[in-house]
Each structure stands twice: as structure tokens, then as C-alpha cells.
Amino acid sequence: MGQLHKNFTDEQIKILLQRYCQGKMRRADIQEILGIGKTRFFALLKTYRQASETFSISLFVVQIYLNQYQSNQLIGC
């Protein structure tokens, strides 16, 4: 994931996602800046759109780990 929470502030990521939503930046450009793939970008965008005012990259990271843990529990890892 490129350690988003260590390399970027919440505000920096919010600005990038806001510019994407406004059509001022391309997805590929934001992905390159953040060092993430398409799947991670859209997961980040979904989280941002659900709560743009309270968006936190740290909470997003926790969400990712919880989802991975739950997936592993379902397949018996």
C-alpha cells in the first residue's frame, strides 16, 4: 500500500480525492502520486465519499487490515 498514513496527511489525501471528484485530476495521476493501484484507489475513494468531512487515512488503514483479517477467517487461515 505504500504506507499512505506515514507519507501523506489526511488533508493532502482529501485534497487529491476532492480534485478527482471535481474532475480536476486524473485517477492515474493520483495513483502515481500516492503510489497505489487501481483497486486501492477506489477503496480509498469509497471511504472518502462515505464521510468526506471526517475522513482519516489512519482509519482507512485499520479498515483494510480488518477486512483482510475477516477474509482470512472466512477461508480458514
Contacts in CASP RR format, 6 or more apart in sequence:
PFRMAT RR
TARGET T0000
AUTHOR 0000-0000-0000
METHOD contacts of the structure
MODEL  1
MGQLHKNFTDEQIKILLQRYCQGKMRRADIQEILGIGKTRFFALLKTYRQ
ASETFSISLFVVQIYLNQYQSNQLIGC
1 36 0 8 1.000
1 40 0 8 1.000
1 61 0 8 1.000
1 64 0 8 1.000
2 34 0 8 1.000
2 35 0 8 1.000
2 36 0 8 1.000
4 13 0 8 1.000
4 34 0 8 1.000
4 36 0 8 1.000
4 44 0 8 1.000
4 57 0 8 1.000
4 60 0 8 1.000
4 61 0 8 1.000
5 57 0 8 1.000
5 58 0 8 1.000
5 60 0 8 1.000
5 61 0 8 1.000
8 34 0 8 1.000
8 57 0 8 1.000
9 57 0 8 1.000
10 55 0 8 1.000
10 56 0 8 1.000
10 57 0 8 1.000
10 58 0 8 1.000
13 34 0 8 1.000
13 44 0 8 1.000
13 48 0 8 1.000
13 55 0 8 1.000
13 57 0 8 1.000
14 48 0 8 1.000
14 52 0 8 1.000
14 55 0 8 1.000
16 25 0 8 1.000
16 30 0 8 1.000
16 33 0 8 1.000
16 34 0 8 1.000
17 30 0 8 1.000
17 44 0 8 1.000
17 45 0 8 1.000
17 48 0 8 1.000
17 52 0 8 1.000
17 55 0 8 1.000
18 52 0 8 1.000
19 25 0 8 1.000
19 30 0 8 1.000
20 26 0 8 1.000
20 27 0 8 1.000
20 30 0 8 1.000
20 45 0 8 1.000
21 45 0 8 1.000
21 49 0 8 1.000
27 38 0 8 1.000
27 41 0 8 1.000
30 41 0 8 1.000
31 37 0 8 1.000
31 38 0 8 1.000
31 41 0 8 1.000
34 41 0 8 1.000
34 44 0 8 1.000
36 44 0 8 1.000
43 60 0 8 1.000
43 64 0 8 1.000
44 60 0 8 1.000
47 55 0 8 1.000
47 59 0 8 1.000
47 60 0 8 1.000
47 63 0 8 1.000
48 55 0 8 1.000
END
